[in-house]
Each structure stands twice: as C-alpha cells, then as structure tokens.
Amino acid sequence: GVPVFTLLGEDVILDESNYLVTRLDAESGAVVWSTDATVLDAVLWMQSTDKGDILVNGFDRWGKLDGATGNLLWSGSSPALTCQPMRCSNPKTVALPDGDLLQVSSRVASTGGTEPMVALLHTDGSGTYELWFPNSGVGTRSRIHSVEVDSQGEIWMHMNEWVDGGRIPLRWLTKFDLETGTLTGRQAF
C-alpha cells in the first residue's frame, strides 16, 4: 500500500509497513526513533499536533504518539470496530478546529445495502468517541466519498448513493451537523 506520513516540524513521520512508525531527521535523513504500532492494527492516518505529538488512526485502535520518543501515550478502540464482522470501507479522517478528529466511512447495513458512518474522536486522552449512522434518505447504498472542514469549521461531505441496484451513483455535497448527528442540505453535482 501507499505509505502514510505526516510532518512534525520539518521532520518526517512515516509509517513504513502499517506497523512500524519512524521519525526521520529532516536534515540528515537519520532515524530519530521507530516504534512498533502493532497495537493499532495497521496505521491508516497520522497528523502532528500543535504540541508536537502525533495522532494516529488504525483499523482497531487510535491514539497519540509522543513526538519526541515515539512512545504510545494513550489509545482507544476504533469506531471501525462497529462495522464488524467486516471492516469499514475506506475510512477517512480529518482534524477539526478544536483538535478532535472526525472519521467517516460506510458499513454494511442490516438491509444488505451500505450506510454512512461518522465518528467524532475525542483527543483529550480518554480514547472515547461519539458515533452516528446518519440516514441520507435516498439510496439503498450510501457511501461518504470524502470529507473536508472549511475555514468556519463547517463539515462538508461528498456522498455517493446508488438507488434500487443502479450502477451509476447519485453524487452530492452535504453538511454534517455535529450537534444533531445529521446530514443537512443537499447539492447534487
């Protein structure tokens, strides 16, 4: 797969093999530290914090690494575990202005279709999260294709929906309301 990486100052934090996270010195390329991230069950996403640590999201767990040592500071169960017995498809994670994380994906629904999953991951060290499966109201199969946060902190999602076994998805943009856990508005494109 494609390596996951982020920057910490000018140093590069690189997930070399889904389980080995390494900090490389920006000037020399020398290894500053390497840490075994097996507890996270494959690293999917990383981002440095303004305090110099690294938030890491894996399949089974998510948490924070100490930027100076690579040690795992804390971790919690991943919202992706709610998709069992199958994994959530293509989870994507973005940082919110307050430092918390938003993870989106989709899971197989009890109806046999798919439904969107949205999780708010609290980065306060508790390892807790809030979870929603917002009903988009149209498709029998729904998937969040991408998510972004604008400069005002509004959460925008690009959704695809397939209706009645159709092969061509309906594509639209919507906002997600963190207070209610609902999708608001819809703009087709």
Phi, psi and omega in degrees: 000176179281130180297145175264135179212163173210170177252143174233101192065237176257353178285155179255130173256119189234133171267105188281332188213023188076343183230351181240111179259130187231139173257125180250132177296133184296324183278312187262339186080002181290151177287122176277314174201158171227143180224144178279118181253026181304326181302335181276348182056067176082121180278124181255335189199144175217149173206137177282153179258167178291347178265002176090015176255178183233121173277134185229134179240124178242184180295309187262334182218165174219160181180203183227134174258143173290122182296332182280327187242339186085357180293144175287118181279319177195162175207163178215164178298143181278144174298340179298339179295339178290348180273358182302146015277357178254163178278155172294145182274132173043059179297140178235144183230136174229151176274139176265161182303331181276000179098344175289169181244150173242124178245134178235151179193195171216157179226162176289126182274165179297339179279353181098343176276199175238155179224149180290147175237133177230129180230136174258112183264122182275122185266021182280004180099354181280338182072016183266164177208160172251147188226136177226150170236079187293135178277119180281340172083000183239296192276158172274342172228122180236143179215135173276114182280319179202163180217141177217156176244126181277179186295342177266002180086007177286140181261123180246138179232139171262117183247147170242139177224139176245129184251134175048047176073012180297155181265339181255122183281152166280135181241134180204161175256144176213161172261154175244130181263113181293335180289321185253345183071029184237158173276137182233127178074164182203132178232111179285150173211000000 
